[in-house]
């Protein structure tokens, strides 16, 4: 199995997973800004992109999942109850999605959004905005369909998972080294909280410091309606 993070700039993380034997590939949480780069990688490596997967409805960037489906004919996969249009493969709880010979197990973890999933491979755990690395904690729960209490309850879904899995998150400062789930169990503050009240207070403090999401009024409608706007302010 070949696995790499594709985006060269910014905080958003996009992952390429390849079955080395069949050259079948999946891209997880692709960002529209880097569409040309993704298509170039697929072509240069001689890959067949079978799936573009969004861990959740993004509010801070436009997903490239629908555009990749249009360009390559791959499946656009999201949680079965997502509000997003253009999805061609709806994921179910504990579903095992095969990328060649590589199993991707799906875990529904509402909280950051109500359609959020974890994607578990034999060696990696892609957490989107559900869980960040170490002090990063977890994604904010004050955006559309976010629910603080649901996020707190969903953290328990991590308990049965192997500590050896490498946690690959949806956002980090450039250069952040991804760590194992066991390391995060020791170093991530939200995984060491004893009560919902503690978690809720932490969320309130973090959210107050973050402020508004600057791209949400462009990104969220684009992702829900699977339409690329004519004017994307940050790409001009």
Buried (B, 14 or more C-beta within 10 A) or exposed (E): BEBEBBBEEEBBBBBBBBBEEBBBBBBBBBBBBBBEBBBEBBEEEEBBBBBBBBBBBBBBBBBBBBBBBEBBEBBBBBBBEBBBEBBBBEBEEEBEBEBBEBEBBBBBBBBBBBBBBBBBBEEBBBBBBBBBBBEBBBBBBBBEBBBBEBBBBBBEBBEEBEEEBBBBBBBBEEEBEBBBBBBBBEEBBBBEBEEEEBBBEBBBEBBEEEEEBEBBEBBBEBBBBBEBEEEBEEEE
